Amino acid sequence: MDLIPLATSALVCLFAYLVTGVLTVQKARNAIPGGILLTVAGAFGMARGLTVTGLADRLAASLLSCFKWMGRADAVSSVYVTTSLLTALLSNGAAITLMFPIALTMSKQAGISFKGPLYAIMVGASSDFSTPIGYQTNLM
């Protein structure tokens, strides 16, 4: 609905949790593992490398051309399918790290808001369970 920015609403909720005692600062610190912070930090370098080398531009253009038959849904669909495939081969974090700069570039090339491709990344990275090779039981 875009009444207030997402970051603002998240900070308001965090402040409310801290004030009401639902969450303590120590619990909030302990909830974020160090490995996650390292992954996020590494993602910045990876995204910068994809952008600076022009690889993100080329991949975005290629994905848009492959999915252009879908019309207006081409950018979001291509991000979802590609992220789902990458998640089947790599980890969720690696798929998100690789797809974020590509989706950002793609949204600019397609002239659409970045929110659609961003949501497609989130759902696509979490949908590996639905593939035949995504989970041991599915494979059996």
N, C-alpha and C positions, 0 to 999 in steps of 0.2 A: 504493500500500500504506500510505501515511501513517505509515511508521515514524519518520521525522524530517521536519520542515518543509522545504519546497522551498528557501527562502532559506538555511537552515542547511546543507543538502547542497551548494548552490551555493558557499557560502563555504568549506566544507571542501575541495571540489574545487579552487577557486581557490588556496587555501593550499597544497595538495599540488602543484599545477602550479608555483607560485612556489618552493617549497622544493626540488623536484627539478630545477629549471632548465628545465622544458619551456616555461615562459612567463616573460618578464621584465616588470617593471613598465612599461617603455617600450613594449614590444610591446602590452601590454594597453591602454595609453593610446592608442596609434596605431590600434588596432582599432576604436575608437568614433569615427566621423566627427562633426564638429561639427553637421552638418545633422540627424543623428539626435537629438542632445541638444536641439536647438531644437524638433524635432517633439514630443519627449516633454514638454518644458516647455510648449509650446503646448497639448498635450493636457490638461494639468491645468486650464488656464483654460477650455477648451471643455467639459470634463466638469463643471466647477463651474457653468458657465452653463446647461447642459442640466438639471442637478439643481435649481438655485435657481429657475429659471423654471417648473419643473414639467413641462417638455416631455418629460423622460425618463420620468416617471410615465405621462403620456398615451400616449406611443409604446409603452411596455412593455405597458400595458393593451390597446392596440389590437392589438399583435402576438399577445398571448396569446389574445385573442378570435378572431382570424383563424385561429389554428392549434389551437383547442381541440378540434377533431375528432380530433386525434392523441393525445388522452389525456395520459398522463404525459410523453410526448416533446415536448409542445407548446413548452415554453420553449426547449429546446436546438435543436429543428428550426427554430423561427422565427428564432433568432439566427443559425444557420448560413445559412439561405436569404437573410436580409436582408444579412448581411455579404458573402456571395458576390455579390449584386446590386450592393451599394455598391462592391465592389472592381472590378467590371466598369466602373463609371462613374467612380470616383475612384481614387486610389492606395491601396495596402495600408494605409499609415499613416493616411490620412484615414478609411478605413473602420473601422479599429480605434479611432481616436480618437472617432468618432461612436457606435460600438456599445458601447463599454465601459460608460459610465454607464447606458445603456438595459438592457444585459444584467444589470448589478448590480441595478438596480431590479426587473427582471423576475424574477430569482431570489428576491428578497425577496417579491414579490407571489405567486409560485407556491409559495413555501415549500420551495424546494429549495436544495441546496448550490450555491455559485457556480462550482464547478469545471467542471460540465458546460457551462454557457454560455460560460465562459472558453475551454475547449478548442474549442468550436464557433466562437468568434471566431477563434482561431488557425488552425484548419483552413479555415474559410470565407474568410478573408483571403488564404490561400495557394492557394485552388482556382480562381482565375480562369483558369488555364491550361486548365481543362476545359470552358470555355464557348466557343461559336462565335466570340464577339467578343473573347475574352481574349488571343489571340495572333495575330499576323499570318498564320501558316500555317493556323491553324484557320479563319480567315475565308476564306482562299482555298479 
